[in-house]
Amino acid sequence: MDKLLVIGSEDPKLGKFLGKLGYEVILPQGDVPICEVLEKKFYDLVLIESGKDHLAVQLCEFLRKMQSSSAVPIVCVTGDPLERVELKRMQLDKF
């Protein structure tokens, strides 16, 4: 079973939907540092939903620098055109 780390989504339906498709979905709680979440398991995909704080670029940079997540595909969902330009520059897998 593929493990998906979903960051930034506040919609509980997303986790349920992906779970029904056969994925093991991890939705970290707001008070748990991402580095701790990444150290506990290997993930097959990281899905980031960028919110009002627009921290997706910094989060992607952090994930790429960490040894445990440097090769994991990242998909980022954002509606901010400036953030999209920055994410494209980082050569993410999908945004």
Helices and strands as residue ranges (DSSP letters): E 3-7, H 12-20, E 24-26, H 34-40, E 45-49, H 56-65, E 74-77, H 81-89
